[in-house]
Amino acid sequence: MNDTADPFYTCMGSDTCEASKPSGNPCDPAHSCSPSPGLGTDAKIAIVVVVPVVGLVISGAIVYVLFLRRRRDREPLGPEKDAKL
């Protein structure tokens, strides 16, 4: 514990570390070992499910707003309604 000598790796040159560094990515869940680029299967399924649902919600909102505008234009509110009779 009281040894004051530096560890062996402090006297290594920078070239030694670069020479022993492995190339490529490690094989773990974060980095796939397969070189295939692109989205994974789970991401593709999520896109196939989410995009149509979002499209339906946006389309429904547009139809609802158009329906409300048309209804508002057809039925006047207040005293104007009695004047037309």
C-alpha angles and dihedrals in degrees: 000000000000095000108128097192114117117247116263095251094062092067095049117109123240091250091062093060094046092049094053096043112112119235125235132022126309119255106250136115092274093054117038117217092217114093092219110126124211138052124334124241093260092053092049092051091048091052092048090053101039101044097058092044091052090046091052092049092050092046091049091050092051092049091048093051091048090049092052092049092050092048091048091052093050099047116048115205129225128004093347089072093062092046092062093056 
